[in-house]
Amino acid sequence: MAAASLHDATARFFVPAPFLLPFPPLQQAIARLRAWIPSDCPLCSGRSRGGLLCAACETSVCQTARAPASLGMPWRCHRCALALPEHDTPCPDCADRRVGFERTIIAFDYAPPADALVLELKNGRRYGRADLLGNLLAESVRHHVLPLPPQTVLVPIPASEASLRRRGFNPAAEIARALGRDLALPLRHDILRRNREQAKQSGLDRAGRRQAAQNLYASSPRARGLHIGLVDDVMTTGSTLHAAAVALRAAGAASVVALAAARTPGRFPEAAPRGPWQGRRN
């Protein structure tokens, strides 16, 4: 069995049992054990471990999300993390509205080749990719200039019933599970729910996405006083995360930070950074 397949085949056998969840040291010990499983780098097929990227690919893919613009990286909106061409450029996703979340932390921009990591999870059912995406997002949280508030709880964006029937799982929840394990943060599925079903947003423009997401979510009163890390797989215009954050704040959440594995480049795409994967894609 190939190293990458071995990791995917064993990924779910290293998920902590429910009675272990209150004990972060045990969760982290299990994660360290998984990290020794040999695997191929998902981007360049070089040697790696635990289903993670090799060091060179991780640096190339994630450096623009982790490093400040003062080091030559793209300027980003301080609220939604959209890459901007200049520091004083109005953000097309935030400039004309009061966003429900305080700030956004991402692992990387949703552009080739890294977008394949998300697609393999969502469309290919490569469950090990959820652990990879959660790990990359956890590293971005650790690199961020502002730490998460103490006692933060993670809340994944709920999937639609159609999506759950099609995939059999919620990608955002799988990423949140891995993120919570790596950061030793609790995961809550009982706080946020969908008010209704809706058509896929992939064909909608910015205005259409905002309209479709209005009042899409409702929050339990259990959100009152909580500092919430709101987790999604891909942030496109921020409309989904905004609608969920509004519902959480209306229920009394103390703060909401958006946590997304990937952020679409939007109106100002950056050239994809060169890395060791180029010319050797699987």
Steps between C-alpha positions, in 0.01 A plus 500: 500500500637844407596730784225753420237225481622353828449832671149550359403147594607553862392863542169431670637232730698764686201721585469518881206314649231726654605425857852628420387837364517685836871409525701712252836334586363165383369652179837659429683174579286321243574775247874461562468125446327555167773744399747209480304317228704524177319674214560681175465878485153560345639768268845391385498126588821548696555328832295620793323362807152495645332602174644850534676716243875488478674803650571658161141474377355624828722806489416575136124453540446660840760776521275772356232428761743494792744782424417873527497730199804676640700195391385531143188286533160616364308760694186349650173633629533512879146362535458228234861423395437571130827566318507862379733666250582788740448572867246780439289312243135469614404139558217402264365252755509719814516867402124553470371295795562435866630144509378270778843356585793693646775359278593204283785251513569283195748226417555591133343662195258283302706480183703229322659285612373520860132508400537131410537420872148629567352339190646162590326518836167630373468308174746215536419399860868505590433524872866540583487840329282629786785431741742675266275805458435518872871482570582777250225718647628432852847616394349821360324559832832456679673740259228766520592825670182484712440175691153356533319610817539268799236227523417523128262229378489384138171499310492362143274643232210251470473317168178488303300177493570470127874529563489242779311256277745555216823478701399315814686748723545871568846619383495801734427275798782263407746788476371642830552161667864491390551866591356446846726202556813688394417811708335313789177696453148360554270441204128580524236373257201610709525877459442581133238362260363578156161665468436367152643320202623695200647452154877483458666841500783413262332674205402816688678834492586699812156660530327167440702328770416770751130474422500121517676494838271747678335341805635162394612404853361504851692469824413333827496715817790280611723734296456774760832617641709265287805592293443312177732389223268456203648237266442453126691327223505780239420867543389657172338839569452447873119507468448158657732567793350847541145363519603237754694754707199735505284219637759415766539861610121542511493204741753674725837364388779710649711490182523317169821435304469348153733205439518374141736247349508697174407848376412562136719772348190688388542807284873531560656158430866463574735298286531150644832460680747263343579186691642150469164360381518673161546254217442204733130507577338160559 
